[in-house]
Amino acid sequence: MKSGKLLLKLFVLFFKIGSVTFGGGVTMAPILMKEVVEKRSWITEDELVECFALAQSLPGVVAVNVAVFIGHRMKGVCGAIVAVTASVIPAVLGILLVVALLDALPLEAVLNDGLKGVKSASVALIVCTVIRMGKAVLSTKLDLFLFAAAFAASMFFDTNAILLVLFFALLGVIHYSINRIRSKDHV
């Protein structure tokens, strides 16, 4: 595929995603799953899961981080710039429109009611994505145990998310290292 066509496809896709993504970067996961994994086969489902895990572990907006990773994967630095720009433009235009309308019309009640509906839909999208990605990622008993431990620590003990990510990353490194040592011993 020609360079310009791929950049245009990246722009259109991330502009579309940026236009309909409400509730944070995770709500874009189902759209990306369908568009980037299933429809276009630009990345695999596992790569998308890794992309979201890394995007959430880094500072900044998850949607922008994901756009950087996928854009870079497809077309290097230029692709990253195009994907980020396209995903941010709708939000900037939306904010400018809302600010302009708030001064001109008493829309606060209408906006609040609309946002309640958007929040409900966002939660549904997130739950569907969690279930789908969970099926792909939680394949062993250890994976399920680590998930349950992280969930419990976050939900019931209000553990800092950064500490959770760092702790479970450390556990992953230790587990992977032990398995590598064991596999070398058996060879």
Beta strands, then each sheet from edge to edge (+ up, - down):
end
